[in-house]
Amino acid sequence: MSKSLTKKIANDVEDTLEDVAHALKKAAENASEETEDAIAKAAKTVALAAERLAAEAKPRAKALAERAANEVREHPIASAAAAITAAAALISLLARANRKSA
């Protein structure tokens, strides 16, 4: 579970970086040399921050997954009830979305 959450966070960070890079590239096309340098520095800073965030997310995701697993072991009936309630809510939201789009 923690691996999939970590991968999702890493993918989200990569997607965000791609969006930022694309926006910066578009801005740089019409920018002066000084502005291009500032944009390049900003892009580098964003990339470093994303790497740090991804590195920090892994241990946090693992700890969260372990804590959730412990809760499930300690309270299996309550956990099952919560999972069923969450699934029902998700199904309800999906059904409502389908009715709106139809």
Secondary structure, 3 states (H helix, E strand, C coil): CHHHHHHHHHHHHHHHHHHHHHHHHHHHHCCCHHHHHHHHHHHHHHHHHHHHHHHHHHHHHHHHHHHHHHHHHHCHHHHHHHHHHHHHHHHHHHHHHHHHHC
